[in-house]
C-alpha cells in the first residue's frame, strides 16, 4: 500500500515512517507542517529510499490536503499530526483546537472525497487510522485499566482537543462510511523524542548535571510504551483492524514519575559516571494544573484480536533510550541550544 503518514517528522510519526520503509513493503508519503517539535533528521535514514516521499503542508489547509490526495493517491492514512504537549496546551490552547480538531476534520473530508473515487479492491482495503491518546479517558484511581469502552473525561486543553478529534473521526465513519479506526495509546518514549517531555528532558538534564524537576511528589503513574512497539501496533491496526473499532495500545509498564526519573539517574550513573549521584539533582516542583494521577491501558483487545504484543519492557526500553541520547548528540544539541532549552511551561495562561 501507499500510506499517507501525517506528522511523520514528529516523534511517533517518524518511528512509523522508519518502520514502514525498513520492515514492510509499503510506500510512505510523509506529510508534516514542520512545527517546532518536528525534525527531518529523525527520518533521514529512510529519506533516500524510493518508497519514501515528503510533503510539507498543514492539515488545516483544505486545498493543500486535496492536492496531496490527488497527487499521491494513497491507499490508507495514518493520522498522527497533532499538537501534543499538555503544558503548552495550558499556555496556549487555541493552537490545539485548531490543529487537533479543525485539522482532523479537514483531513477527514479530504480522505472522504478521495475514498469516494475508489472502487473494487482499493475501496475495500482503504483505512483511515486516527491516532489518539489515553489522556482522553481522564484519571484512574489506584486500581483498574482504561478499556475501549471507558467514558471520556479529559482534564487538559490537550486531552479535550484529542477527545473531540476522536469523536469527529468516528462521526465520519458513522455518517459517511469512511473506514475509520481509532487508536488510543499510553505514554510513548524512545529515540527522537523532543526534549520537552519527561523522559528526554530528564535524560538531558541529568547528563548535563542540571536540576531534575518532578511535579508534585512524583507519585503520578503512567503506563510506558516504547515508540517502536507503538509503530508496529499502528501498522498492525491499519492492516488488520476493523473499521469503526477502537484499539487501546499500551506497554503494561506502569511506573510513577519518580520511579522513571530515578531509573534514568541510575543508568546514567552507571554508564556516564559523574562526581555525585544524579538522584541528588531531583527537585520537587509545584504540580501541573489538572494533572491526572494515573493512566493505565488494557491492550487486551489489540493483543487478542490482532496478535500484537509489546517487545520491550520498561527496563529494556529505557536502557536503549538513554544510550541513544548519549550516542546522538548531533540530533538533540541543536534543539537544546535553540528551539527548547529545558524551561518549564504551563505555569499560567498567556496574557
FIMI-266950 format. One record per residue (C-alpha): residue number from 1; x, y, z. Coordinates in nm, 3 decimals. Each point is the difference from the previous one (the first is absolute). Example, Ala and Ser with C-alpha at 12.3 -4.5 7.8 and 13.67 -1.06 7.14 Angstrom:
% residues 2
1 | 1.230 | -0.450 | 0.780
2 | 0.137 | 0.344 | -0.066
END
This chain:
% residues 351
1 | 0.000 | 0.000 | 0.000
2 | 0.090 | 0.366 | -0.035
3 | -0.055 | 0.142 | 0.348
4 | -0.040 | 0.369 | 0.081
5 | 0.155 | 0.064 | 0.342
6 | -0.090 | 0.339 | 0.145
7 | 0.244 | 0.140 | 0.256
8 | 0.267 | -0.231 | -0.134
9 | 0.288 | 0.224 | 0.109
10 | -0.117 | -0.007 | 0.361
11 | 0.095 | -0.245 | 0.272
12 | -0.250 | -0.281 | -0.058
13 | -0.057 | 0.080 | -0.367
14 | 0.369 | -0.028 | -0.084
15 | 0.012 | -0.340 | 0.172
16 | -0.294 | -0.108 | -0.217
17 | 0.174 | 0.122 | -0.317
18 | 0.322 | -0.179 | 0.090
19 | -0.188 | -0.322 | 0.079
20 | -0.202 | 0.009 | -0.323
21 | 0.304 | 0.051 | -0.220
22 | 0.235 | -0.235 | 0.184
23 | -0.233 | -0.285 | 0.098
24 | -0.288 | -0.011 | -0.251
25 | -0.059 | 0.017 | -0.374
26 | -0.225 | 0.307 | 0.028
27 | 0.080 | 0.344 | -0.138
28 | -0.013 | 0.314 | 0.216
29 | -0.109 | 0.356 | -0.066
30 | 0.114 | 0.202 | 0.302
31 | -0.216 | 0.311 | 0.043
32 | 0.120 | 0.248 | 0.262
33 | -0.035 | 0.373 | 0.066
34 | 0.345 | 0.000 | 0.168
35 | -0.096 | 0.178 | 0.319
36 | 0.249 | 0.037 | 0.288
37 | -0.022 | -0.368 | 0.105
38 | 0.051 | -0.144 | -0.349
39 | 0.345 | -0.098 | -0.119
40 | 0.085 | -0.141 | -0.342
41 | 0.321 | -0.138 | 0.150
42 | -0.224 | -0.263 | 0.160
43 | -0.078 | -0.148 | -0.344
44 | 0.325 | 0.070 | -0.183
45 | 0.097 | -0.368 | 0.018
46 | -0.296 | -0.091 | -0.227
47 | -0.037 | 0.325 | -0.196
48 | 0.203 | -0.130 | -0.294
49 | -0.213 | -0.308 | -0.048
50 | -0.212 | 0.001 | -0.319
51 | -0.303 | -0.107 | 0.208
52 | 0.018 | 0.322 | 0.208
53 | -0.126 | 0.348 | -0.090
54 | -0.033 | 0.317 | 0.206
55 | -0.258 | 0.279 | -0.029
56 | 0.010 | 0.313 | 0.212
57 | -0.359 | 0.110 | 0.064
58 | -0.249 | 0.091 | 0.273
59 | -0.294 | -0.234 | 0.062
60 | -0.216 | 0.311 | 0.060
61 | 0.056 | 0.106 | -0.364
62 | -0.288 | -0.159 | -0.193
63 | 0.129 | 0.075 | -0.354
64 | 0.342 | -0.139 | 0.093
65 | -0.154 | -0.318 | 0.141
66 | -0.211 | -0.048 | -0.314
67 | 0.315 | 0.034 | -0.211
68 | 0.191 | -0.251 | 0.211
69 | -0.271 | -0.261 | -0.047
70 | -0.025 | 0.079 | -0.373
71 | 0.374 | -0.016 | -0.060
72 | 0.096 | -0.293 | 0.222
73 | -0.321 | -0.208 | -0.019
74 | 0.049 | -0.180 | 0.335
75 | -0.147 | -0.338 | 0.090
76 | -0.018 | 0.088 | 0.371
77 | 0.059 | 0.277 | 0.252
78 | 0.179 | -0.014 | 0.334
79 | -0.094 | 0.329 | 0.164
80 | 0.250 | 0.102 | 0.268
81 | 0.035 | 0.375 | -0.063
82 | -0.091 | 0.179 | 0.323
83 | 0.103 | 0.251 | 0.260
84 | 0.082 | -0.231 | 0.288
85 | 0.159 | 0.166 | 0.303
86 | -0.235 | 0.049 | 0.297
87 | 0.202 | 0.286 | 0.148
88 | -0.005 | 0.192 | -0.329
89 | -0.377 | -0.055 | -0.022
90 | -0.040 | 0.171 | 0.337
91 | 0.192 | 0.304 | -0.122
92 | -0.158 | 0.018 | -0.346
93 | -0.305 | -0.221 | -0.056
94 | -0.111 | 0.153 | -0.331
95 | 0.270 | -0.172 | -0.205
96 | -0.114 | -0.335 | 0.139
97 | -0.361 | 0.056 | -0.100
98 | 0.105 | 0.122 | -0.344
99 | 0.237 | -0.285 | -0.085
100 | -0.151 | -0.291 | 0.189
101 | -0.370 | 0.066 | -0.061
102 | -0.027 | 0.223 | -0.308
103 | 0.300 | -0.158 | -0.172
104 | -0.134 | -0.350 | 0.057
105 | -0.337 | 0.094 | -0.149
106 | 0.170 | 0.153 | -0.306
107 | 0.207 | -0.314 | -0.049
108 | -0.301 | -0.226 | 0.043
109 | -0.189 | 0.194 | -0.268
110 | 0.292 | -0.029 | -0.241
111 | 0.021 | -0.373 | 0.074
112 | -0.377 | -0.041 | -0.048
113 | 0.006 | 0.166 | -0.341
114 | 0.295 | -0.216 | -0.100
115 | -0.168 | -0.316 | 0.132
116 | -0.309 | 0.072 | -0.211
117 | 0.214 | -0.017 | -0.316
118 | 0.126 | -0.350 | 0.081
119 | -0.161 | -0.324 | -0.107
120 | 0.056 | -0.372 | 0.021
121 | 0.288 | -0.132 | 0.208
122 | 0.144 | 0.346 | 0.069
123 | -0.328 | 0.114 | 0.152
124 | -0.023 | -0.316 | 0.209
125 | 0.345 | 0.037 | 0.152
126 | 0.007 | 0.377 | 0.055
127 | 0.041 | 0.098 | 0.367
128 | 0.027 | 0.323 | 0.197
129 | 0.171 | -0.066 | 0.335
130 | -0.044 | 0.290 | 0.241
131 | 0.274 | -0.014 | 0.264
132 | -0.101 | 0.130 | 0.342
133 | 0.097 | -0.020 | 0.367
134 | -0.108 | -0.162 | 0.325
135 | -0.028 | 0.351 | 0.149
136 | -0.349 | 0.030 | -0.150
137 | -0.119 | -0.237 | 0.274
138 | 0.103 | 0.228 | 0.287
139 | 0.149 | -0.128 | 0.324
140 | -0.014 | -0.349 | 0.151
141 | -0.003 | -0.083 | 0.367
142 | 0.256 | -0.240 | 0.148
143 | -0.161 | -0.300 | -0.172
144 | -0.148 | -0.089 | -0.335
145 | 0.093 | 0.057 | -0.365
146 | -0.131 | 0.207 | -0.289
147 | -0.189 | -0.209 | -0.256
148 | -0.148 | 0.091 | -0.336
149 | -0.337 | 0.059 | 0.170
150 | 0.128 | 0.230 | 0.278
151 | -0.192 | 0.328 | 0.002
152 | 0.189 | 0.310 | -0.112
153 | 0.093 | 0.246 | 0.275
154 | 0.281 | 0.227 | -0.126
155 | 0.172 | 0.235 | 0.244
156 | 0.225 | 0.229 | -0.207
157 | -0.046 | 0.205 | -0.318
158 | 0.222 | -0.256 | -0.175
159 | -0.201 | -0.304 | 0.107
160 | -0.329 | 0.181 | -0.070
161 | 0.116 | 0.079 | -0.354
162 | 0.096 | -0.362 | -0.058
163 | -0.330 | -0.123 | 0.144
164 | -0.185 | 0.231 | -0.238
165 | 0.205 | -0.123 | -0.296
166 | -0.076 | -0.363 | 0.093
167 | -0.372 | 0.076 | -0.010
168 | 0.034 | 0.182 | -0.332
169 | 0.186 | -0.295 | -0.153
170 | -0.261 | -0.254 | 0.114
171 | -0.278 | 0.229 | -0.125
172 | 0.156 | -0.004 | -0.350
173 | -0.017 | -0.379 | 0.013
174 | -0.360 | -0.016 | 0.120
175 | -0.135 | 0.279 | -0.219
176 | 0.201 | -0.038 | -0.322
177 | 0.121 | -0.360 | 0.014
178 | 0.367 | 0.099 | -0.001
179 | 0.190 | -0.304 | 0.136
180 | 0.140 | 0.168 | 0.311
181 | 0.179 | -0.177 | 0.285
182 | 0.101 | 0.179 | 0.323
183 | 0.298 | -0.095 | 0.214
184 | 0.069 | 0.133 | 0.351
185 | 0.352 | -0.048 | 0.130
186 | 0.177 | 0.037 | 0.333
187 | 0.308 | 0.218 | 0.054
188 | 0.264 | -0.058 | -0.266
189 | 0.374 | 0.024 | 0.050
190 | 0.310 | -0.083 | -0.201
191 | 0.242 | 0.150 | -0.254
192 | -0.073 | 0.330 | -0.180
193 | -0.230 | 0.129 | 0.278
194 | -0.016 | 0.381 | 0.019
195 | 0.156 | 0.097 | 0.335
196 | -0.296 | 0.185 | 0.148
197 | -0.149 | -0.334 | 0.109
198 | 0.090 | -0.170 | 0.329
199 | 0.243 | -0.274 | -0.103
200 | 0.220 | 0.185 | -0.252
201 | 0.000 | 0.313 | 0.218
202 | 0.117 | -0.200 | 0.301
203 | 0.265 | -0.183 | -0.203
204 | 0.152 | 0.320 | -0.138
205 | -0.025 | 0.196 | 0.324
206 | 0.161 | -0.287 | 0.191
207 | 0.271 | -0.036 | -0.262
208 | 0.079 | 0.370 | 0.042
209 | -0.031 | -0.022 | 0.383
210 | -0.293 | 0.243 | 0.007
211 | -0.303 | -0.009 | 0.231
212 | -0.256 | -0.276 | -0.065
213 | -0.341 | 0.160 | 0.067
214 | -0.267 | -0.252 | 0.103
215 | -0.362 | 0.118 | 0.029
216 | -0.162 | -0.026 | 0.343
217 | 0.130 | -0.296 | 0.198
218 | 0.077 | -0.208 | -0.309
219 | -0.276 | -0.252 | 0.071
220 | -0.189 | 0.049 | -0.328
221 | -0.007 | -0.331 | -0.190
222 | 0.034 | -0.057 | -0.375
223 | 0.003 | -0.316 | -0.214
224 | 0.311 | 0.027 | -0.219
225 | 0.009 | -0.122 | -0.361
226 | 0.321 | -0.020 | -0.204
227 | -0.053 | 0.199 | -0.318
228 | 0.112 | -0.275 | -0.237
229 | -0.253 | -0.237 | 0.159
230 | -0.264 | 0.266 | -0.063
231 | 0.106 | 0.035 | -0.365
232 | -0.046 | -0.374 | -0.050
233 | -0.339 | 0.017 | 0.171
234 | -0.124 | 0.276 | -0.230
235 | 0.098 | -0.189 | -0.314
236 | -0.166 | -0.312 | 0.143
237 | -0.320 | 0.198 | 0.064
238 | 0.015 | 0.142 | -0.352
239 | 0.044 | -0.342 | -0.160
240 | -0.232 | -0.210 | 0.220
241 | -0.225 | 0.232 | 0.200
242 | -0.375 | 0.028 | -0.059
243 | -0.149 | 0.332 | -0.114
244 | -0.207 | 0.172 | 0.267
245 | 0.197 | -0.166 | 0.280
246 | 0.233 | 0.143 | 0.264
247 | 0.321 | -0.165 | 0.116
248 | 0.193 | 0.094 | 0.314
249 | 0.379 | -0.027 | -0.025
250 | 0.199 | -0.037 | 0.322
251 | 0.326 | -0.145 | 0.120
252 | -0.120 | -0.147 | 0.333
253 | 0.284 | 0.193 | 0.164
254 | -0.142 | 0.218 | 0.278
255 | 0.249 | 0.219 | 0.184
256 | -0.030 | 0.309 | 0.216
257 | 0.169 | 0.309 | -0.138
258 | 0.249 | -0.015 | 0.286
259 | 0.087 | -0.363 | -0.081
260 | 0.063 | 0.099 | -0.361
261 | 0.232 | 0.286 | 0.093
262 | 0.187 | -0.210 | 0.257
263 | 0.053 | -0.276 | -0.259
264 | 0.143 | 0.251 | -0.248
265 | 0.235 | 0.130 | 0.270
266 | 0.122 | -0.350 | 0.083
267 | 0.065 | -0.092 | -0.365
268 | 0.196 | 0.319 | -0.062
269 | 0.198 | -0.043 | 0.321
270 | 0.103 | -0.342 | -0.128
271 | 0.087 | 0.082 | -0.362
272 | 0.102 | 0.367 | 0.032
273 | 0.123 | 0.044 | 0.360
274 | 0.011 | 0.348 | 0.152
275 | 0.145 | 0.137 | 0.325
276 | -0.322 | -0.074 | 0.190
277 | -0.321 | -0.201 | -0.029
278 | -0.244 | 0.156 | -0.241
279 | -0.285 | -0.082 | 0.237
280 | 0.123 | 0.302 | 0.197
281 | -0.115 | 0.217 | -0.295
282 | -0.368 | -0.095 | 0.048
283 | -0.203 | 0.306 | 0.099
284 | -0.372 | -0.011 | 0.079
285 | -0.189 | 0.293 | -0.154
286 | -0.357 | 0.133 | 0.007
287 | -0.231 | -0.244 | -0.172
288 | -0.144 | 0.064 | -0.344
289 | -0.362 | 0.129 | -0.015
290 | -0.248 | -0.282 | -0.067
291 | 0.270 | -0.267 | 0.031
292 | -0.168 | -0.343 | -0.032
293 | 0.123 | -0.238 | 0.269
294 | 0.015 | -0.331 | -0.185
295 | -0.035 | -0.141 | -0.351
296 | 0.011 | -0.371 | -0.079
297 | -0.105 | -0.173 | -0.322
298 | -0.162 | -0.339 | -0.053
299 | 0.142 | -0.103 | -0.340
300 | -0.176 | -0.338 | 0.008
301 | -0.219 | 0.069 | -0.303
302 | 0.299 | 0.088 | -0.217
303 | 0.199 | -0.294 | 0.132
304 | -0.283 | -0.253 | -0.025
305 | -0.167 | 0.102 | -0.327
306 | 0.296 | 0.123 | -0.204
307 | 0.292 | -0.189 | 0.154
308 | 0.219 | 0.296 | 0.098
309 | 0.214 | -0.004 | 0.313
310 | 0.255 | 0.247 | 0.133
311 | 0.355 | -0.128 | -0.040
312 | 0.169 | 0.240 | 0.241
313 | -0.040 | 0.004 | 0.376
314 | 0.053 | 0.335 | 0.167
315 | 0.339 | -0.118 | 0.122
316 | 0.123 | -0.097 | -0.346
317 | -0.159 | 0.298 | -0.172
318 | 0.135 | 0.264 | 0.238
319 | 0.352 | -0.144 | -0.029
320 | -0.021 | 0.031 | -0.380
321 | -0.142 | 0.350 | 0.028
322 | 0.268 | 0.136 | 0.232
323 | 0.272 | -0.155 | -0.216
324 | -0.150 | 0.157 | -0.314
325 | 0.012 | 0.351 | 0.145
326 | 0.361 | -0.049 | 0.106
327 | 0.090 | -0.118 | -0.350
328 | -0.198 | 0.263 | -0.193
329 | 0.102 | 0.343 | 0.119
330 | -0.017 | 0.118 | -0.361
331 | -0.377 | -0.047 | 0.012
332 | -0.080 | 0.174 | 0.330
333 | 0.272 | 0.262 | 0.052
334 | -0.148 | 0.243 | -0.258
335 | -0.337 | -0.028 | 0.176
336 | 0.147 | 0.068 | 0.344
337 | 0.184 | 0.304 | -0.133
338 | -0.295 | 0.144 | -0.189
339 | -0.358 | -0.128 | -0.025
340 | -0.031 | -0.115 | 0.362
341 | 0.253 | 0.048 | 0.277
342 | -0.179 | -0.194 | 0.273
343 | -0.205 | 0.282 | 0.150
344 | -0.321 | -0.090 | 0.183
345 | -0.327 | 0.059 | -0.185
346 | -0.365 | 0.001 | 0.105
347 | 0.022 | 0.200 | 0.323
348 | -0.259 | 0.254 | -0.111
349 | -0.203 | 0.108 | -0.298
350 | 0.139 | 0.259 | -0.237
351 | -0.131 | 0.353 | 0.031
END
